């Protein structure tokens, strides 16, 4: 289709078109003919007939009611007929791959003029590649799937696999050997936990919480037990299938009967008389990606303890969707295992030693969630900074109100302190063995996640107050705020409730108290 030629117009020419049947307006130096559109405007025709709108500059009025993205939609972009002679647009939308210049919209290490001891050239290179991929591939998919509730597209997950992104979400290690990561932006040997921070934070910028979990979240927590504890032939087959995007996996631990108390699980696994198979019976609840997973890493009571078993979808495995306060795109499921026959070769780790298998990945799982949670807070800070700068009340920008600036100050302080704590712990992870991390970081990571999710909920409340009614409306200016406020409790529960993690941190600290310490 040929591109429509835009006219060069003066403001005087635009001013002549000020009648309901012949109405032009100017938005950011662009001229729109809305004569035929006004009767189809969702807010009614009267919006266009206010004294200060017909034939005049409606930029301030438009951005007081709409997000910039509205002008980019084809049905509205086609209304543009020209531009104002000698003027250039001042308002720029998000450019794929570019950094935001809004203060505190990016972590310090990405902000112009600032420095960090943690990130080197390979991290900057990797961030640029990931940002572009996320903007062009992930965010459009996230917006669509969060709305229609369908599972993330298989083609996107496979594209992730082709770029090594699925493998990178499991951290550094042997599983990256021989892979080309993001077209060579980083080598497997260079890849460290700070690269993983970048990957997790960039991928969560879409701000769509249901999609964030549906987007192979089950793999991040369900595949590591297979990677570390499965027999080589089983490990290699399942890793290849899942990392390529051909198949999906979930971690199925939680039950209606037991959540954080994994020792209380009631799903049973009993061996057949010949000792060649497990017969599994029981149920699992709130299983992320369960609706479309091909494999399930399952915690089972085996009589003398807990055993982790990899179960493939088949006879006796049934999944039902659970409706939660975020999108069905997450694939949250209730799973029933009815006399499921599983080869004993699918046992992960030692029999009755499943607690260690399950707990071994908790540090990484919680750390990943913290990365995303903090980036979510930062996205909300950016939304609020933009809003208070463009929204006017009592004839002045919202930013002129001291109470608003106070809320912004608290939001900024929260996200910056959380990012600093995250980077400190990430530095420790880069310089500790896996065994040292298990011994020294379980408590600190638990405390970090507790504080990150608590501050996130404080930020959600403040953001709603700043946006007012728009902050509780699913569409329009405050859609990101409404979504965040509605879904932020997920981070406070998944991977361990706040109180449980806080208690873990304190118990670990008390355990390490020196015997001679006295006041």
N, C-alpha and C positions, 0 to 999 in steps of 0.2 A: 504494500500500500504506500502510495506517495505521501511524503511528509507535507503537511499543510504549510503554505508560506505565511509567515507572520508579518503583519503590517507594522510600520513605524508610525506611532501616533503621538500627538501632543496631549497634554492634560486638558487643554481647552477643547479639543475635539471630543475627548471622552465625556466632558461635562455636558455636551449637547445631548447625550443619550441618557436621559434621566427620567423616562416615563416607564410605567409598568410594562408596556408592550415594546419598549425599545430602551433596554437598560444595560449599561455597561458599568463595570467597576474595575478599580485598579487594586491589585494585591502584589506588593513587593515589585513594583515597576512592570508587572505583567497585566495586560488588559484582557478582561473576560467579558464575553457577551452572554448574559444570563437571562435574556428576554424570555426564552422558551423554557428555561430551567426553573424559574422562580415558583411556578405552580407545582413543581415536583420536589421542591426542597423539603427534606424531612421535617424541618422546623417551621414550615409554612412560608407563604409569600411575604408576610409582614416584615420578616427579618430584613428583606431587601428594600423595603419601602420606608424605613426609618429615615429621618431628615438628612442624616450625615452619610448615607450610603449611595443612593443613585447618582451615577456619573462622577463619583468621587473616589478618593483613596480609602479603601476598606481594609487595609492591611491590619491595623490595630484591632478592629472589630473581628476580623477573620481569626486571627491568632488568639483572640480571647475565647473563641468557641471551638476551634478545630486544631488538630495536629497537622503538621506540615505534610505528612504522608497523604492526606486527603487530596492535595493538589496533584499528586503523582499518579493517582488512579486514572485509568484511561477514560472513564465516563465523565470525569471532571477536567482532566487535562485537555480534552478536545474542545472545551469551551473557550480556551484561550485563542484570541484572534490577533494579538499583537503585543508590542512592548512600547514603553514610553521612550521617545527619542532622547538620546543623550544620557539615559539612566541605566544603571546596572542593578540586578537583583542583589540584595544584601543578605538574604536568608538562604542558607545552604543546608540541605538535608544531609543525612548520613551518607558518606561516600564509602563504598565497600573497601575494606582494608585500611581505612584511615583511622587515626586516633582522634578522640574527642578533645576539643580545646576548652571544654567547660571545666572550671576548677573542681578538682577532686573526683572527676568522672573516670579518671584512670589512676592506677596505683602510682606512687611516687616515682618508681624506676622508669615509668613510661612518660612521665611529665617533663615537658621542655625545661631545661636548665637544672634538673635535679640528678642526683647520682645515687648509686647503690653498690654495696660491696658484694652483693649476692649474684648479680646477673652479668654475664659476659656477652661477647659478640654472638655466640651461637644461640643464646637465649633471645636476643633481639631479632636475629634472623628467623628463628622459629616462630616467634610471636607474629611477625609480619605475615608469614605464610599461613599460620592458623587463623589470624584475624580475617584475611581475605576469604579463606575457605568457609569460615563460619558465616560471614556476611552474605556470601553468594549462595551457599548450599544449605546450611543448617537453619538459619533464621527464617527464611521463607517457608521451609518445611515445618518448623516449629509452630509458626503462626497458623498454618493450615491445619495441622493435626490437633493442636490444642482446641481448635474450634470444632472440627468434625468428629474428633474422638477416635479416629482410625489409628491403627498401629503405625509407627514410623515406617516409611517406605523401605522395602528391601533393597532397592537400588541405591539409596543413600548409605545404608549400612555397608553394602558391598563396596561402595566408593570409599568409605572410611577404611575398609579393609585393604583396598588397593594402595592407599596412602600410608598404611601402617598405623593409622590412628587407633584402631581397636586394640592392637597390641600395646601401643604406648599407654593406653588407659590402665594397663596392669602394672605400670612402673618400669623401671630399668631392669635388665636381666638377660639371661640367655635366650629368652623367647624373641628378643629383638635381633638377634644375630642373623646377618645376611639380608635383612629387610632394608628397603629404601624408604626412608621416613620423610614424608611430605616433599617428595621430589628431591631429596638430598639437602633439605634445609638444616637438618641435624643428622649426625651419624649415630648408629647404635652405641658406639663407644662414648660419645659425648653426652648422650641422653642421661639426665639425672632428675632428681626430685623437683628441681626448680623448673625444668622443662614440663614436668607433669603438672605443677602448679599452673603454669601458663595454659596448658591444654584444658585443664578443668575449669579455669576461670573464663577463658575465652568461649568455651562451649556453652557456658551457662549464661552468657550475655543476652540470649534471647528472652530470658525472664519468664519463660513458659514452664511452670514447675511440673505439670503432668508430663509434658514432652521430655523434660529433663530426665525423668526416671524411665519413661518409655524408650528413650534413646539409648537402648542397650545397658541401662543401669543394672539389670540382672546379671549381665556378664561381668561387670566390675566386681561384684561381690560373690558371684556363683562360680566363676571360672578359676580363681586362685587356688581353692582346695584341690581342684583337678590338676592344675599345673604343678603343685607342690607335693601332692600325696597320692596321685593315681599311678597305677602300673604304667610303665613306659608306652606299651602299645595302645592302651586306652587313652592315656594323656595325649599322645601325638595325634591320634585320630580326632579326638574331640577338640583339641586346641586348633587344629587346622580348619575344621568345619566352622567353629564359632568365630575365630579371628578373621576368616574370610567373609563372614556375613551370610554363609549358607545356612547355618543353624543358630539357634538361640538357647540360652541357658539361664536359669534362675536359681537363687539361693532360697531353699524352702526349709526354714527353721521354725519360725513363729507359728504358734497355734492359738486357738481360742483359749486354751488352757494355760499356756505359758508363753511369755514374751522374753523379757530380759533374763528370766529364770530358765536357762536352757536345760538345767538338770531335771526340770519338771515336765519335759516333753512326753507325750503319751502315744505318739505314733510308734508302732512296734515293728521290729524286723526279727523273724525267727528262721533259722536254717531248716532246710528240708533234711530228711533222714540221711540222704547220701552226702550232705554237706556241700552240695554244689550250687545251691541257690538260697537267696533270701526271699522270704514271703513277707511283704510289707503291707501293713494295714494302718490306717489313720487319716488324719486330716491336717492341712496346713492353711493358715489364713493370712491375708494381707500380703500375698507374695507378688512382688514387683515383676512385671513381664510374664507372669505365670500363664496368662491367657494365650500367649503365642510362643511359649518356650518349647523346645524339643527335648531339652535335658533339665533335670532338677537335681541340685545338690541337696540332699535331704538328711536331716538329723533324726536318727531313729533310736528308740530305746531297745537295746538288745539283751536285756535281762540283767547283766552285770555292769552295765554302763551305757554310754551313748556312743553310737557308731555313725560315721558319715558314709553315705552310700549315694552313688550316682545312679539316678533312675531315668531311663529313656521313656518318652511319651509312647504309650501303647495300651494294650489291654489292661483294664483295671484302673487307669489313670484318667480322672475326669476333672476338668477345670470349669469354674463358674465365675463370672465377673462380679466384682464387689464395687458398688457405687461409693465413691469417696468425694471429698470436696474439691478434688482436682480432676482433670480430664481423663476419660477412659483410655486415652492414648497410652497411659502408663501400663495398661494391661494387668491391673491389680486383680488377683485371683484368690478364690477359695479352692483348694485342691483336695480331692479325695483319692486315697490309695486303697483299692479293694482287692486284696489277695494278689498284689502285683509280684510277679516272679522276676527276680533280678539275679544275674550271675554273681557269685561271690567275688569274682574278679573286679567287680565294680565298687568294691569296698575302698574307701579313701582313707589311707592311714591305717593304724592298728585297730583291730576289733576292740570295742569298748574304750577306745582312745579318741573318740570323736570330739570330746570337749576341746582338746588341744587343737584339733584340725579346724574347728569352727572359730575358736577364739584367736587363732594365729593371724587371721586376716582383719580382726576388728580394728587394730590401730590404723591400718591403711584405709579401710572403709570409712572410718570416722574422719580421718584427715582429708580424704577426697570430699566428703560432705562439707567440711569446713571451708575448703577452697571455694566451692560453689556458693555456699551461704554468704560468705563475705563479698563475693562478686555481686550477688543479688542485692545486698545492701547498697553497694556502690551504684548500681543501676538506678536504685530508688533515689539516692542522693542527686544524681544527674537529672532525673525527672523533676525533682523538687526545685533544683537550682534554675532550670529552664522556666518552670511555671511561675516562680515568684518574680522572675525578671520580666515576664510578658503579661502577667495578670495584673489588672489594676483594680483597686478598691478605694473608695473615697477619693477618687481622682489621682491616686498615687500607686506606684508599683507595690505589690505585696511585700517586696524586700525592704520597703521603708518602715514596715511595722516591726518594732523591737521584739515582740513575742514570736514572730515568724523567724527572725534572725536567731533567736535563742534556740528554737527547735532545730534549725539548720546546724548550728554550732554543735549541738549534742549529737546529731546524726553523723556529722563529719568526724567528730572525735571518736565515735564508736567504730566506724569503719576503718579509720586509720590505725587505731590501736590494735584492732583485730588483725589487720594485714601485717603489722609489725610482729605480732606474736606468732602468726602463722609462719612468717619467713624465718623467725628465730628457730622454731621447731623444725622447719624444713632443712635448715642448715645443719641441725643436729643429725637428722636422718641421713643427710649426705655424708656424714662423717662417722656414722655408727654402723656396725654390722647388724644383720637382722636380729641376732640374739640380743645384742645390746639395746636395740630399739624396744624389743619386747620387755626387757627388764627395766628400762629407764623412762620410756616415753608413754606407756599406757596411761599413767596418771595425768601427765601434762596435756596429752591429746584429749583425754576425757574432759579436763577442765576447760581447755580451749573450745571444744565443741559446745559445752554447756554455756559458756559466756557468749560465743558467737551467735547461738540461736536465741539466747535471751535478749541480746542487744538488737538482733534482727526484729524481734517482736516489738521492741520499743520503737525502732525506726518505722515499722509498719504503722503503728498507732500515730506517730507524729506526722507521717506522710498523709494519712487520711485527714487529719486536722488541717493540714496545709491546703489540701485539694478540696476540702468540704464535700458537698454532695457528689462531685465528680469522682471522689475517691471511693465511693461505694457503687459506682455505675460501671457495668461491664464493658461498655463501649465508650469511644470518644476520648477526651483529653486525659481522663484519669484511669484508663483501662489497665495500665501497668500497675497502678497503685492498688486498685481493687483486687486484681489478681494476686498481687504480692500479699496483701493483708489477709486474703482468704486462704492462701496456701502455705504461708510461712510456718504454721505449726508442724508441717510435715518434717521439717529439718529438726525440730525439737524432739521428735519421737523416734524417727527412723535411726537405726544404728545405736539406739540406747537413749532412754529418756534423760532429761537434764538432771534430775535429782540422782538418778543411778550413776551417771557419769561424774557428777560432782563428788559423790560419796567415794567412787573409785579413786579419784585424784587424792582426796584427803587420806583415805586408808593407806594408799601407797606411801604418802608422805610420812604418816605416823609410823608405818612399818620401818622406815629408814631413819627414824629419829636416833641420834647417838645416845647410848645409855647414860652417859655422864652429863647430858644437857640439863641444866637447872637455871632458874632465875637468879 
